[in-house]
Amino acid sequence: MLHTLGYQLVPKFLDKIELLELCNDFKNLPLSTMKIDEFGPSIYNHNIFLEILCKKVNMVSDLIGEPLFPTYCYARKYQYNANLPEHVDRPGCEISLTVHLYGDKEWEFLVRNKDKTSTGFQLNPGDALLYNGIKVPHYRNNYEGLEYSQLFLHYVRSRGQYKDYYFDNKNFFNKQKKEHDKALLKQLSQRYKDKSRD
């Protein structure tokens, strides 16, 4: 189904033990360890979610019929009135899963079909939607509950055009380069100021 439509529902992607462990961890995670924006707290590559990302790589590879490399994981606690604008993802999200952890109200996840119509999914805790993140536009309308927690797992085809994004290498190196360039610019700026004083 993924090859035909670009997405596939995976009921009970997480078993009961995995779901309970992830939910308990995420609920008790200190806000100080998370990034907070207008949509709610989020975290990138949290250890327990990384374990699931790696643990599930063979299962997801079997689902799509191709070997995969993990790239990264991301989790967010969406809050009242949050939404997800329609978009496609960056190359490191070639094969993606949005996995529902817990929430106080249902929230439809929508994908845009090739004929411009939309298909919506209501995920139960532990369910996932597998989709081609860089080709299939996806979105959510405004959330009417108080909190809805979601885990995102991202992979790339190990023999595909985005294989070099494994473990989010491209993103990591770009960050390093930006930090290096910023530090270099600061040094040059300081030297210029020092010379101006001479």
C-alpha positions in Angstrom: 0.0 0.0 0.0 2.9 2.4 0.7 4.2 1.9 -2.8 0.7 2.6 -4.3 -0.6 5.4 -2.1 2.5 6.6 -0.3 1.1 5.7 3.1 -0.1 2.8 5.2 -1.8 2.3 8.6 0.1 0.1 11.0 -2.2 -0.8 13.9 -0.5 -1.7 17.2 2.9 -0.7 15.9 3.9 -0.5 19.6 3.0 -3.4 21.9 1.4 -2.7 25.3 4.7 -2.8 27.2 6.5 -0.5 24.7 3.6 1.9 24.8 3.4 2.0 28.6 7.2 2.5 28.9 7.3 5.4 26.4 4.2 7.1 27.8 5.5 7.0 31.4 8.8 8.3 30.3 7.4 11.1 28.2 4.9 12.2 30.8 7.6 12.5 33.5 10.2 14.2 31.3 11.2 17.5 32.8 10.2 20.5 30.7 13.7 21.9 31.2 15.0 19.1 28.9 12.6 20.0 26.1 12.2 22.7 23.5 9.0 24.8 24.0 7.2 26.7 21.2 3.7 27.7 20.3 2.7 24.1 19.6 3.9 22.7 22.9 7.0 21.0 24.3 9.1 18.7 22.0 12.4 16.7 22.1 14.8 15.5 19.5 16.5 12.1 19.7 15.5 11.4 23.3 17.3 8.2 24.4 14.3 5.9 25.0 12.8 7.0 21.6 16.1 6.3 19.9 15.9 2.8 21.3 12.6 2.3 19.6 13.8 3.9 16.4 16.6 1.4 16.1 14.6 -1.5 17.5 11.9 -1.1 14.8 14.2 -0.7 11.8 13.8 -4.3 10.7 10.1 -4.3 11.1 9.7 -1.1 9.0 12.1 -2.4 6.4 9.9 -5.5 6.1 6.8 -3.3 5.7 8.2 -1.4 2.7 10.3 -4.3 1.3 13.6 -2.5 1.4 16.5 -2.1 3.9 16.5 1.2 5.8 18.8 3.3 7.9 17.5 5.2 11.0 17.8 8.9 10.7 16.3 10.5 13.8 13.3 10.6 16.1 11.2 13.5 17.5 8.4 13.7 20.0 6.0 16.5 20.8 3.2 17.2 23.4 0.7 19.2 21.3 -1.5 21.5 23.3 -4.9 23.2 22.8 -5.4 24.8 19.4 -2.1 23.4 18.0 -2.2 22.5 14.3 0.2 21.0 11.7 0.3 23.1 8.5 0.3 21.0 5.3 3.8 20.2 4.3 6.3 17.6 3.1 9.4 16.7 5.1 13.1 17.1 4.6 15.2 14.3 3.0 16.1 12.7 6.3 12.4 11.8 6.7 12.1 9.8 3.5 10.3 7.0 5.3 8.4 8.2 8.3 6.0 7.0 11.0 3.8 9.1 13.2 3.0 7.1 16.3 0.3 8.0 18.7 1.3 7.8 22.4 -1.6 9.4 24.4 -4.1 12.2 24.3 -7.3 13.4 25.9 -9.2 13.9 22.6 -9.0 12.3 19.1 -7.1 14.3 16.5 -7.2 13.4 12.8 -4.0 13.0 10.9 -4.6 13.9 7.2 -2.6 13.0 4.1 -3.0 14.6 0.7 -3.6 12.1 -2.2 -2.3 12.4 -5.7 -5.8 13.5 -6.9 -5.7 16.4 -4.3 -8.3 14.8 -2.0 -7.5 14.1 1.6 -7.6 10.9 3.7 -7.8 11.1 7.4 -6.7 8.7 10.2 -7.7 8.5 13.8 -4.9 6.7 15.6 -5.3 4.7 18.8 -2.5 4.7 21.3 0.3 2.5 19.8 -1.0 2.9 16.2 1.2 4.4 13.6 0.8 5.8 10.1 3.7 4.9 7.8 4.2 7.4 5.0 6.7 8.7 2.4 7.5 11.9 4.2 9.2 13.8 1.4 6.4 13.0 -1.2 3.1 12.8 0.7 1.8 16.2 2.0 0.4 15.8 5.5 -1.3 18.0 8.1 -3.7 18.3 11.0 -6.4 20.9 11.8 -6.6 22.7 15.1 -6.5 20.4 18.2 -9.5 20.8 20.5 -8.2 18.9 23.5 -5.6 19.7 26.1 -2.7 17.5 25.3 -1.9 15.0 22.5 1.5 13.3 22.4 3.0 12.0 19.3 6.3 10.2 18.4 7.9 10.6 14.9 10.3 8.0 13.7 12.3 8.7 10.5 14.3 6.5 8.2 16.0 6.5 4.8 16.4 3.8 2.2 19.9 2.4 2.8 20.5 2.1 -1.0 18.6 5.2 -2.0 19.5 8.7 -3.0 19.2 9.9 0.7 21.3 7.1 2.3 23.9 9.7 3.5 21.3 11.1 5.9 21.6 8.1 8.2 21.7 9.1 11.8 20.8 12.6 10.6 24.4 13.1 9.4 23.5 15.9 6.9 21.6 17.8 9.5 24.3 17.3 12.2 27.1 18.4 9.9 25.2 21.4 8.8 24.7 22.4 12.4 28.4 21.9 13.1 29.3 24.1 10.1 26.9 26.8 11.1 28.4 26.8 14.6 31.9 26.8 13.2 31.1 29.7 10.9 29.4 31.7 13.7 32.5 31.2 15.9 34.8 32.2 13.1 32.7 35.3 12.3 32.9 36.3 16.0 36.6 35.9 16.1 37.1 38.0 12.9 34.7 40.6 14.3 36.7 40.8 17.5 40.0 41.2 15.6 38.5 44.0 13.6 37.4 45.8 16.7 40.8 45.3 18.3 42.6 46.7 15.2 40.2 49.7 15.2 41.3 50.5 18.7 45.0 50.5 17.8 
